[in-house]
Amino acid sequence: MSTPETAVPTHKPKQIDPRGPRVAAAFTSILLAVTIVVALTGQNVAALILLAVIVVLFALGAAGSPAYPWSLVFTKLIRPRLAPPAQTEDAAPPRFALLVGLIITGIGLIGGLAGIQLAVPIAAGFAFVAAFLNASIGFCLGCEIYGLIVRIRTASSRD
């Protein structure tokens, strides 16, 4: 019988279909592109509203909310029409990527609300590049940052 101090953890990371984050990134890319165009055409209030919506969406996704709309679209409308995934992946790296998107767009939103003219299109532009890379070629920049942080933590804990 094992004591609490010697018990082996049985927690298994939540696994997700890796196609889901790519679908979410595609929808996010579209919203970000529209936000950039709207901001650059001088429609500041509309651009702020769009970026605020994106910030909320990133917050829902980063929190792992089942109400995250892109997850719902994927699981209810798209995934049932696809073959099962060849493999699943840990949900933590994509959730971290959403947190990075939240921080970047949140800074842009705060800057835009403070009257900094280019804050919205610049923040939306950075987030767009990351989302588009994920949607188009499956390269998740936030996931790579997550992996780097885990490797650094693991290396430092061995020292």
N, C-alpha and C positions, 0 to 999 in steps of 0.2 A: 504494500500500500504506500502510495507516495504522499508526502506532506505537501502543503501549499508551496513551501520553499523549493521543493525539488520537482514539482509537477511540470510536465512538458506542456507548453502552451498549445492549445488546440485551435486557436484562432486562424482561420484561413482567410486571406484577403478576398474581398468581393471580386468576383470575376465578371467581366462584361464581354459582349460581342465587339471586337475591335472595329467593326464597320460602323457602329453607332456614333462614335466620336467623329469619324470622317463625314458622316451625313450632317451632324450638328455643325461641324466646321464649314460645310458648304452653305448651309442656311445663314450662319453667322457672317461668312464672307460677303454674301449678298447684302445683308443689312448694313455691314460696315461700308461696303462700296457705295451704297445709297447715301449713307451718312456723310461720307467724304464729298460726294458730288453736291449734296444739299449745302454743306458747310462752305464749299468753295464757290457756290453761286450766291453767297451772301444771305442765305436764309438761316440766320443764326438761331432763332428760336426753334425752328423745326429741327435743325441739326442737334441742338441741345436735348430736345425731346427724344429724338431717335437714339442719341447716345445714352440718355437716361434709361431707355428701354433695354438697350444692350447691357448696361451695367446691372440692371435687375436680372436679366437672363443669365449673365455670368455668375451673379451671386447665388441664384437658385442652383445652377449647375455645380458650383464649387462646394455648396453645402450638401450636395448629394440628394437634393430634393426630387421626389418622384414627380413633382409638378413641373420639372424642367421641360419646357415644351418640345425641344428637339428630341429628347429621350422618348417622350410620348409619341411623337410622330414616327420615330424609328420603330419602337416596339409594337405600336398598334397598327401602323399602315405599311411600313416597308419590310420589316423583318419577316412577317408571316409569308411574304411572297418570295423569300430567298431560301436557299438551302441553309442548313445549320452551319455555323462557322467552323472552319477547320480547326481553329483553336480559340481560346478565350485569353483575355489579358486582365491584369490587375487594374482595378478601377482607380487606384490612388494616383498614378501619373496623369491620366486625363483630368482628374478632379483638380490636381495641382495646376495643370495648364489653364483650366478655367479660372483658378485663383489669380494666376499671372495676368490673364485677360481682364479680370475684374480690377486689379490694381492699375493697369495701364489705362483702361477706359475710365476708371474712377478719377484718376489724376486729370485726364482730359476733361471730364465733366466739371470737376472743381475749377480747373483753369478757365473753362468756358464760362462758367457762372461768375467767375471773378473778372470777366471782361477781357481775358487774354485771347485775342482774335484767332490765332492759329492753334490753340490748344486742342480743340475738337478734331480738326482734320489730321493733325499730327498724331494724336493718340489713336484715332480710328485707323490711320494709315499703318502704324506699327502693329496694331491688333489684326488688321486685314492681312498683312504679310504672313503673320503666324498662322492665322486661320486658313488662308489660301494654300499655304504649303501643306498643311494637314489634309485639307480637302482634296487637293490635286494629286499629290504624290505620297501621301501618308507619312510625311515627316512632321512629327509633333514637337515643336520647339520647347514647349513647356514640359513635355515628358522627358526630353533630353536633359533639361535643367534639373528636373526631379531626380533622374538617374545619377547625375553628377553630384548632387547634394547627398544622396544615399551613399555613394562611393566615398565621398570625403568624410562623412560621419563614420562609416565603417572603418576606414583607415585610421581615423583619429581615435576611435575607441579601442583599437588594437595597441596603440602606443602607450 
